[in-house]
């Protein structure tokens, strides 16, 4: 559990913690969609919207991470791995987390549509 919290902090808490909240919302919407009778278009639409919002949020975190890395290079006047690592970590962790959450949202939509087609 500490490793997960450390990675969330490494990715920049401003970007990663809202993504965790969005993951919880996606899971809740998915469960709501499974429990309800029939396909609720609003639930599917919300899942799609949250998925795309997470992609945009992750790319914003990625851009901020890259800017941080470049600022560090500029401030030190040299390209040392230690100076760049923090910014790149923020950039890559946000993209990874955003991609995983986007996949969770899309798979949820696919399952909800598939379950409805079977009925």
N, C-alpha and C positions, 0 to 999 in steps of 0.2 A: 504494500500500500504506500509506503514511503517513497518507493521508486516512481510510482505513478504521480504522486504529488510533486516530486522533484522535477519530473519531466514537464508537468503543467507549469511550474514556476520557470523552468528554463525556456519555455516557449513564449514567455511573456504573459503574466496573469491577466492583463487587460484583454488579451485575445483568447486565451485558452479556457478560462473559467466560464465566460459566456457560451463558449462552444459546448462545455459540459452541460450547462443548463439547457441548451438547445437539444442536446442528445436526449435528455430526460423528457423534454416536451415531445420529441419525435417518438420515443418509446410509448409515452402516454397516448399520443394520437393513434399510433398503430394498434395498441390494445383496445382503445375506444372503437376503432374501425372494425376490429375482429368481433367485438362483443355485440355491436349494433347489427340489427337485421338489415340486410340489403346494403348496397354500396352507397355510402354517404359521400357525395361528390365534394362537399365542403371539406371533409377530412382528407381526402386525396389531394385536393387543391392546397390545403395547408401544408401537407407533407412535401409536396413539390416546391412550394414557396420557401419553406424552411431549408430544404436542401440547397436551393440556389442562393439563399441568403448566406448560408454557411460557406459556400464557395467564395462569394464576394468578401465575406469577413476574413476568410483565410488568406485571400490574395492581398487584402489590406495589411494584415499582419506580416505577410511575406515582404511586402514593399517596405514597411517600417523596419523590419529586420535587416534588409539590404541597405537601407539608408544608414542605419546604426553601424553596420559593418564598414561602409565607406567613410562615415564620419570618423570612425576609429583609425582607419588608415590615414586619413587626412591629418588628424590630430597628432599622430606619432611620426608622420613623414616617412614611414617605411611599411612594407608588407610583411608583417610578422604574424604567424598563425595564431598566436595568443591574442592579438589585437582584433582579429577578424572573427574568431570563433564564436563569440557571444552573439553578434549580429546574425551570423549564418545559422546559428542554432535556432534563434527566434524565427528566422525565415523558413527554415526547413520543417521545424516542428509544426508550425501553423499550417503549412501546406499539407503535411501528412495527416494531421488531425482533421482538417477540412475535407480532404479526399475521403477519409474513412467515414466521416459523418454523412457526407453526400451519398456514399454508397449505401449506408444504412437507410437513409431516407428513401432512396430509389428502390431498394429491395423491399422496403415496407409497402411502397406503392404497388409494386409488381405483385406482391403476395395478396394485397387487398383486392386488386383487380382479378387475380387468378381465382381467389376464393369465391368472388361474386359470380364469375363465369361458370363455376361448377354447380351452383345452385339452380 
